[in-house]
Amino acid sequence: MACADVLISPAELAQRLDTGLPVTILDVRWQLTEPDGRAAYEAGHLPGAVYVSLEDELTDHSVTGRGRHPLPSGMSVQAAARRWGVRRGVPTVVYDDWNRAGSARAWWVLTAAGIPDVRILDGGLSAWTGTLETGTVTTEPGDIAVVHDDLYHGALPVLTAEQAASGPLLDARAPERFRGEVEPIDPVAGHIPGARNLPSTSVLDNGRFRPDLEVDGPVGVYCGSGVTASVVVAALAAQGVDAAVYPGSWSEWCSDPTRPVARGA
């Protein structure tokens, strides 16, 4: 992939809207401490943007044994994308307001399902200087069709726990969680042995994706539950570096007491 396949600038999106070119905009507000972003969306969102729930539409919580945010099926992604108005031949722009986590997850899931021309708004909501709308957007149903029903074998590479263990592997969590000093969410602190720490926030500069990451691919990426790992994968993809997500991430890894755990730097 190239940068233009992954990211879109606020200026480019604004020009598209001003000239009336078709585009589907998805608002994917999500934070660890505030997973439901609908209230924030209704208080102010990009013109025409439709709200997407990361917890309910980009995750399948009925799946067991695959971490806190298991991937949804392609068919469920197709049904949701049609509700959002995603159409054939029309680009989709995803954005969020917290460290690109929600938009990167949406970019990864939709792309893995085989939906083309999905891009992340670089800089997120804070980089947008145009007008905002309030309330909820109702849109005409889309007609998009997914190519892959099983995202664990979809259009983007993923790793199993066994494959993640063989490395090379990047851990996208905060340094203190990587070192095992704190663990606010999962029952075990630490990291997968052999992994190197590349926090998802470190691939951003003032909310925008950095163009100067020094990472050679292919490489695997994990985090707590597969969400912020997508930020690192998107950043690397924008530089043409191949990276695979370990979807279950630490939440899956540490659920098996037979798997080794490393601590420290």
C-alpha positions as CSV (number, residue, x, y, z in Angstrom):
1,M,0.0,0.0,0.0
2,A,0.9,3.6,-0.4
3,C,0.1,6.6,1.8
4,A,-2.7,7.7,-0.6
5,D,-4.3,4.2,-0.1
6,V,-4.5,4.6,3.6
7,L,-4.9,8.3,4.5
8,I,-6.8,11.3,3.3
9,S,-6.0,14.9,4.4
10,P,-8.7,17.2,5.9
11,A,-8.1,19.5,2.9
12,E,-8.6,16.8,0.4
13,L,-11.8,15.7,2.1
14,A,-13.1,19.3,2.3
15,Q,-12.4,19.8,-1.4
16,R,-14.3,16.6,-2.2
17,L,-17.3,17.8,-0.1
18,D,-17.2,21.3,-1.5
19,T,-17.2,20.1,-5.1
20,G,-20.0,17.6,-4.5
21,L,-18.0,14.5,-5.2
22,P,-19.5,11.4,-3.6
23,V,-18.0,10.1,-0.3
24,T,-19.2,8.1,2.6
25,I,-18.0,9.4,6.0
26,L,-18.0,7.2,9.1
27,D,-17.6,8.6,12.6
28,V,-15.9,5.9,14.8
29,R,-15.6,7.5,18.2
30,W,-14.1,5.1,20.7
31,Q,-11.9,5.3,23.7
32,L,-10.8,2.8,26.3
33,T,-12.6,4.8,29.0
34,E,-15.6,5.7,26.8
35,P,-16.3,3.0,24.3
36,D,-19.7,4.4,23.3
37,G,-19.1,7.5,21.3
38,R,-22.6,8.2,20.1
39,A,-23.2,11.1,22.5
40,A,-20.0,12.8,21.3
41,Y,-21.0,12.1,17.7
42,E,-24.5,13.7,18.1
43,A,-22.9,16.7,19.7
44,G,-20.9,17.4,16.6
45,H,-19.7,15.5,13.6
46,L,-18.5,16.0,10.0
47,P,-21.2,16.8,7.5
48,G,-23.1,13.7,6.5
49,A,-21.1,11.4,8.8
50,V,-22.8,8.2,10.1
51,Y,-21.9,6.9,13.5
52,V,-20.2,3.5,13.8
53,S,-20.0,1.6,17.0
54,L,-16.7,-0.2,17.4
55,E,-18.0,-2.4,20.2
56,D,-21.2,-3.4,18.4
57,E,-20.4,-3.3,14.7
58,L,-16.6,-3.7,14.4
59,T,-16.4,-6.5,17.0
60,D,-18.2,-9.8,17.5
61,H,-18.5,-10.3,21.3
62,S,-20.2,-13.7,20.8
63,V,-16.9,-15.2,19.7
64,T,-15.0,-16.8,22.6
65,G,-11.3,-17.5,23.1
66,R,-10.1,-14.7,20.8
67,G,-9.6,-11.8,23.1
68,R,-11.7,-8.8,24.2
69,H,-12.4,-7.5,20.6
70,P,-12.9,-10.6,18.3
71,L,-13.2,-9.8,14.6
72,P,-16.7,-9.7,13.2
73,S,-17.7,-11.9,10.2
74,G,-17.6,-10.5,6.7
75,M,-21.3,-10.9,6.3
76,S,-22.0,-8.8,9.5
77,V,-19.6,-6.2,8.2
78,Q,-21.5,-6.1,4.9
79,A,-24.8,-5.7,6.6
80,A,-23.4,-2.9,8.8
81,A,-21.7,-1.2,5.9
82,R,-24.9,-1.2,3.9
83,R,-26.7,0.4,6.9
84,W,-24.0,3.1,6.9
85,G,-24.6,3.8,3.2
86,V,-21.3,2.4,1.9
87,R,-21.6,2.0,-1.9
88,R,-19.8,0.5,-4.8
89,G,-17.4,3.0,-6.5
90,V,-17.7,5.6,-3.7
91,P,-14.7,6.1,-1.4
92,T,-15.2,5.7,2.4
93,V,-13.5,8.0,4.9
94,V,-13.3,7.0,8.6
95,Y,-12.4,9.3,11.5
96,D,-12.3,9.4,15.2
97,D,-11.3,11.8,18.1
98,W,-8.8,9.6,20.1
99,N,-5.4,8.6,18.8
100,R,-6.8,7.2,15.5
101,A,-7.8,4.0,17.3
102,G,-11.5,3.8,16.2
103,S,-10.7,4.9,12.6
104,A,-7.8,2.5,12.2
105,R,-9.9,-0.4,13.5
106,A,-12.6,0.5,11.0
107,W,-10.0,0.9,8.1
108,W,-8.6,-2.5,9.0
109,V,-11.9,-4.3,9.3
110,L,-13.4,-2.9,6.2
111,T,-10.2,-3.5,4.2
112,A,-9.8,-7.0,5.5
113,A,-13.4,-7.7,4.4
114,G,-12.4,-6.7,0.9
115,I,-14.1,-3.3,0.7
116,P,-12.0,-1.0,-1.5
117,D,-11.0,2.6,-1.1
118,V,-11.3,3.1,2.6
119,R,-9.1,5.8,4.1
120,I,-8.4,7.3,7.5
121,L,-8.8,11.1,8.0
122,D,-5.3,12.1,9.0
123,G,-5.4,14.0,12.2
124,G,-8.9,13.0,13.0
125,L,-11.7,15.3,14.2
126,S,-9.3,17.8,15.7
127,A,-7.7,18.4,12.3
128,W,-11.0,19.3,10.7
129,T,-11.5,23.0,10.3
130,G,-14.8,22.9,8.4
131,T,-18.3,23.0,9.8
132,L,-19.8,20.3,12.0
133,E,-23.3,19.0,12.2
134,T,-25.3,17.9,15.2
135,G,-27.8,15.1,15.7
136,T,-28.0,11.8,13.8
137,V,-27.6,11.3,10.0
138,T,-30.0,9.1,8.2
139,T,-28.7,7.8,4.9
140,E,-29.9,5.6,2.1
141,P,-28.8,2.0,2.3
142,G,-25.6,1.1,0.5
143,D,-25.0,-1.7,-1.9
144,I,-21.4,-2.7,-1.0
145,A,-20.5,-6.4,-1.1
146,V,-17.7,-7.9,0.9
147,V,-15.2,-10.4,-0.6
148,H,-14.2,-12.2,2.5
149,D,-16.5,-13.6,5.2
150,D,-13.8,-14.8,7.5
151,L,-11.6,-11.8,8.4
152,Y,-9.1,-14.1,10.1
153,H,-8.3,-15.3,6.6
154,G,-9.3,-12.0,4.8
155,A,-7.6,-9.5,2.6
156,L,-5.2,-8.4,5.3
157,P,-2.7,-10.6,7.1
158,V,-3.3,-11.8,10.6
159,L,-1.3,-13.9,13.0
160,T,-2.3,-16.7,15.3
161,A,-0.9,-16.9,18.8
162,E,1.6,-19.5,17.6
163,Q,2.7,-17.3,14.7
164,A,3.0,-14.3,16.9
165,A,5.3,-16.2,19.2
166,S,7.8,-16.7,16.4
167,G,8.2,-12.9,15.7
168,P,9.3,-10.4,14.7
169,L,6.6,-8.7,16.8
170,L,5.7,-5.2,17.9
171,D,3.6,-4.4,21.0
172,A,1.5,-1.3,20.5
173,R,0.6,-0.7,24.1
174,A,1.9,2.0,26.4
175,P,5.4,1.3,27.7
176,E,4.4,0.7,31.3
177,R,1.9,-2.0,30.2
178,F,4.5,-3.5,27.9
179,R,7.0,-3.7,30.8
180,G,4.3,-5.3,33.1
181,E,4.4,-2.5,35.6
182,V,0.7,-1.9,35.4
183,E,-2.2,-3.7,33.7
184,P,-5.5,-1.9,34.1
185,I,-7.6,-4.3,31.9
186,D,-6.3,-7.8,31.5
187,P,-5.7,-10.3,34.3
188,V,-2.0,-10.7,33.7
189,A,0.7,-8.0,33.2
190,G,3.6,-8.3,30.8
191,H,4.3,-8.9,27.1
192,I,4.9,-11.7,24.6
193,P,8.5,-12.8,24.9
194,G,10.7,-11.4,22.1
195,A,8.3,-8.5,21.3
196,R,9.5,-4.9,21.0
197,N,7.5,-2.0,22.2
198,L,6.2,0.6,19.6
199,P,3.3,2.4,21.3
200,S,0.5,3.3,18.9
201,T,0.8,6.9,20.1
202,S,4.4,7.1,19.0
203,V,3.5,6.6,15.3
204,L,1.5,9.9,15.5
205,D,2.7,13.5,15.6
206,N,0.0,15.8,16.9
207,G,-2.6,13.3,15.9
208,R,-1.3,12.8,12.3
209,F,0.6,9.7,11.1
210,R,4.3,10.1,11.1
211,P,6.0,9.5,7.7
212,D,9.4,8.5,9.2
213,L,9.0,5.2,11.0
214,E,12.1,3.1,10.9
215,V,10.5,-0.4,10.8
216,D,11.3,-3.1,8.3
217,G,8.6,-5.5,7.3
218,P,7.1,-7.9,7.3
219,V,6.3,-7.7,11.0
220,G,3.5,-8.6,13.4
221,V,1.7,-6.1,15.7
222,Y,-0.4,-6.7,18.8
223,C,-1.8,-4.6,21.6
224,G,-4.3,-5.3,24.3
225,S,-7.2,-6.6,22.2
226,G,-6.3,-5.8,18.5
227,V,-7.7,-2.2,18.3
228,T,-4.7,0.1,18.7
229,A,-2.5,-2.5,16.9
230,S,-4.4,-1.3,13.8
231,V,-3.0,2.2,14.3
232,V,0.5,0.9,14.0
233,V,-0.4,-1.4,11.0
234,A,-2.0,1.6,9.2
235,A,1.0,3.8,9.9
236,L,3.3,1.1,8.5
237,A,1.0,0.5,5.5
238,A,1.1,4.2,4.7
239,Q,4.9,3.8,4.3
240,G,4.6,0.7,2.2
241,V,5.7,-1.7,5.1
242,D,3.8,-5.0,5.4
243,A,2.5,-5.7,8.9
244,A,0.1,-8.3,10.2
245,V,-2.3,-7.9,13.2
246,Y,-2.5,-10.5,16.0
247,P,-6.2,-9.9,16.5
248,G,-6.5,-11.6,19.9
249,S,-3.5,-9.7,21.1
250,W,-2.5,-9.7,24.8
251,S,-6.1,-10.4,26.0
252,E,-6.0,-13.7,24.1
253,W,-2.4,-14.5,24.8
254,C,-2.6,-14.1,28.6
255,S,-5.8,-16.1,28.9
256,D,-3.8,-19.3,28.4
257,P,-1.7,-19.9,31.5
258,T,0.7,-22.2,29.5
259,R,1.9,-19.3,27.4
260,P,5.1,-17.6,28.6
261,V,5.0,-14.0,29.9
262,A,7.9,-11.5,29.8
263,R,8.3,-8.4,31.9
264,G,10.6,-5.5,31.9
265,A,12.2,-3.6,29.0
